[in-house]
Amino acid sequence: MDIFDPDNLALKLLIESLREDHLGTSIINKEEWKQLEKCFGNRIYLEILRLLTQIEFEPEEAQRHWFNVLEHRKNLQKNLGRDVGFRVALCDYFTNIHPKLKNLIFVEVDLFLQKEQSALIDELTGLYNRRFFNRVLKREIEHSKRYNQPFSLLMLDIDNFKEYNDIYG
C-alpha cells in the first residue's frame, strides 16, 4: 500500500494532522495516530518527514528524528513560555539542531500536494507518469534491499502503443 495514493484514506488523515489550529495543536487524536502506525508501521515517520521536508530517511532514523522534534517542541515551549507548534519545531530542529535544511521555502500543504500530483500524474489520462514510476521503483528496490526481501518487476510491451499514446496521451 502506497501512502501517497491519492485515494488513500490514511494520506487524507495524515494531511489533516498537518493542519494545526490557532493554538498550534494537532487536530489528529492519539487513536487516529495509532491507526496510521498500525497501517504503515514506522514508515509513517519516514513518509510524514518526506512530505514535510523532502528529505529521505531510513524508517528507524525517521522515527528517531520524529520523536526528537516532538521533544524539541516541548523544550522550545518551556524556554519561550508558549507553544511554537510542530512546524516551527521541525524547522528549527532541521536547521539548527540537526542541520539538514538550508534554504527553506514555505508552501501550503494543499498547494504542495497539488503541484506534486500534477508532476506525477498525466493530465490527459489521469494515470501515473514515468517520474512516478521511477520514484516508486527506487523506493521499492531500497525497501527490498533493506529488509532482504525478493523483488520482482513485470513489464509489458504493447504493440503499436506509440500511436495510441500520441493521440490520447
QUIVEN-V712669 format. One record per residue. RES is the residue in one letter. NEAR is the number of other ideal C-beta (glycine too) atoms within 12 Angstrom. D_CENTER is the distance of its C-alpha to the mean C-alpha in Angstrom with 1 decimal. Layout:
((RES | NEAR | D_CENTER) (RES | NEAR | D_CENTER))
//
This chain:
((M | 17 | 13.6) (D | 23 | 10.3) (I | 28 | 7.8) (F | 29 | 7.2) (D | 19 | 11.0) (P | 22 | 12.2) (D | 13 | 14.7) (N | 18 | 12.6) (L | 17 | 14.0) (A | 30 | 11.4) (L | 28 | 8.7) (K | 22 | 11.6) (L | 28 | 12.4) (L | 35 | 9.0) (I | 29 | 9.5) (E | 21 | 13.1) (S | 29 | 12.4) (L | 28 | 11.2) (R | 21 | 14.6) (E | 22 | 17.1) (D | 15 | 20.8) (H | 9 | 23.5) (L | 13 | 24.0) (G | 20 | 20.5) (T | 17 | 20.0) (S | 26 | 17.0) (I | 19 | 17.9) (I | 26 | 16.3) (N | 14 | 19.1) (K | 11 | 19.4) (E | 11 | 20.2) (E | 21 | 17.1) (W | 24 | 15.0) (K | 15 | 17.3) (Q | 18 | 16.6) (L | 32 | 12.8) (E | 24 | 13.9) (K | 14 | 16.6) (C | 22 | 14.6) (F | 27 | 11.9) (G | 21 | 13.9) (N | 25 | 12.6) (R | 33 | 9.6) (I | 32 | 8.1) (Y | 33 | 8.4) (L | 31 | 6.9) (E | 38 | 3.6) (I | 40 | 4.2) (L | 35 | 5.9) (R | 28 | 4.2) (L | 28 | 3.2) (L | 34 | 6.6) (T | 30 | 8.4) (Q | 19 | 7.6) (I | 26 | 9.3) (E | 19 | 9.4) (F | 30 | 10.8) (E | 22 | 12.8) (P | 27 | 12.0) (E | 17 | 15.2) (E | 22 | 14.6) (A | 30 | 11.2) (Q | 24 | 13.1) (R | 20 | 16.0) (H | 33 | 14.3) (W | 35 | 12.8) (F | 19 | 16.4) (N | 25 | 17.9) (V | 35 | 16.1) (L | 23 | 17.5) (E | 20 | 20.8) (H | 29 | 20.8) (R | 31 | 20.3) (K | 18 | 23.4) (N | 18 | 25.3) (L | 27 | 24.7) (Q | 22 | 25.8) (K | 14 | 28.9) (N | 14 | 29.9) (L | 17 | 29.4) (G | 8 | 30.7) (R | 13 | 27.9) (D | 23 | 24.2) (V | 26 | 22.1) (G | 26 | 19.0) (F | 33 | 15.6) (R | 29 | 14.4) (V | 24 | 17.7) (A | 35 | 17.7) (L | 35 | 14.3) (C | 27 | 15.8) (D | 27 | 19.0) (Y | 33 | 17.8) (F | 28 | 16.0) (T | 20 | 19.0) (N | 18 | 21.9) (I | 20 | 21.5) (H | 24 | 19.3) (P | 13 | 19.3) (K | 27 | 16.3) (L | 22 | 16.0) (K | 12 | 19.2) (N | 8 | 19.3) (L | 20 | 16.9) (I | 13 | 16.6) (F | 14 | 15.7) (V | 18 | 14.5) (E | 14 | 14.2) (V | 23 | 10.9) (D | 15 | 12.9) (L | 13 | 14.3) (F | 21 | 11.2) (L | 23 | 9.9) (Q | 16 | 13.6) (K | 15 | 13.9) (E | 24 | 11.0) (Q | 23 | 12.5) (S | 18 | 15.9) (A | 17 | 15.2) (L | 25 | 14.2) (I | 24 | 16.7) (D | 19 | 20.5) (E | 13 | 22.0) (L | 13 | 25.2) (T | 13 | 24.3) (G | 15 | 20.9) (L | 16 | 19.9) (Y | 23 | 17.1) (N | 21 | 18.5) (R | 15 | 19.1) (R | 17 | 16.2) (F | 23 | 13.8) (F | 19 | 16.3) (N | 14 | 16.3) (R | 21 | 12.6) (V | 22 | 12.6) (L | 20 | 16.0) (K | 17 | 15.1) (R | 25 | 12.4) (E | 20 | 15.0) (I | 18 | 17.7) (E | 20 | 16.1) (H | 21 | 15.6) (S | 16 | 19.2) (K | 14 | 20.5) (R | 19 | 18.9) (Y | 16 | 20.3) (N | 8 | 23.4) (Q | 12 | 23.0) (P | 11 | 24.6) (F | 17 | 22.7) (S | 10 | 24.3) (L | 13 | 23.8) (L | 6 | 26.2) (M | 8 | 26.7) (L | 7 | 29.4) (D | 8 | 31.6) (I | 10 | 32.9) (D | 8 | 36.3) (N | 10 | 36.7) (F | 13 | 33.1) (K | 12 | 33.3) (E | 10 | 35.8) (Y | 13 | 33.6) (N | 16 | 30.5) (D | 10 | 32.6) (I | 11 | 33.7) (Y | 14 | 30.7) (G | 15 | 27.8))
//
